[in-house]
């Protein structure tokens, strides 16, 4: 999962698999959770707030060369077999081995043996079957192999048939929906909806009184429409081409407002954001009921903090620092005063 959102992912795991899951005692790396699960691993492939799920096996060996030994290599093949059986056979055509020193003679031998025994072709980039080899976490010696449970990352949704530069990661979007405390009575608005990620993730989270998204760019709305149709939510989600700082929405009529504000990198500029952010949050405050919720993500941290400090409409309930694709945005969870 994205760094900073581990708690939300753990909450999803506990909610869905309470008596079948146990958090591992080993301290995990940032942006990861380690747990032991009893049950069909296929169920783990349906998690919504994680980037990917891996089946992990520990080998008490001093160097990865030992993985080529008969006993350990058979154990690795058995690990891969478990994962491949979770998806149709045609889902896996290539594999990719990720490891420090991946071009070493040992790793090249391991790749050759895996190709020969699995029948999969080695990919130059991340393949359908992703295998990681790394030093074991919190162990004096030993190595781990991690095999991703799905041909693509869990955050890569099947419904995304149209993509746009700067589109929000779906797992992060789902975490934002969780933070918005979704309820069946919600009037939910996504300002600057782009390709529709937050809208689709809200619809996937459960019923709402209404779900609507607005963007000033007709191309963005058309892209969102395609994704929403692919996700099967055309009847639940309303779209509109509008200026998000001047929406045709009645004052104090919205329960939840969310948005992925332009960072000024892939989309927009910092100079434009200096004007946009105050207007955006003012309009969000206008349409939201007193006591309503707002959840926004942005990398323009100083600007967002300055605007919220001056705002008389919003109280800050929570700020979550996260890490995403080399960027370090924050998520603000707000309440309408």
Secondary structure, 3 states (H helix, E strand, C coil): CCECCHHHHHHHHHHHHHHHEEECCCCCCCCCCCEEECCCHHHHHHCCCCCCCEEEEEECCCCHHHHHCHHHHHHHHHHHHHHHCCCCHHHCCEEEEEECCCCCHHHHHHHHHHHHHHCCEECCCCCCEEEEEEECCCCCCCEEEEEECCCCCCCCCCCCCCCCCCCCCHHHHHHHHHHCCCCCCCEEEEECCCCCHHHHHHHHHCCCCEEEEEECCHHHHHHHHHHHHHHCCCCCEEEEECCCCCCCCCCCCEEEEEEECCCCCCCCCHHHHHHHHHHHHHHHHHHEEEEEEEEEEECCHHHHHHHHHHCCCEEEEEEEECEECCECCEEEEEEEC
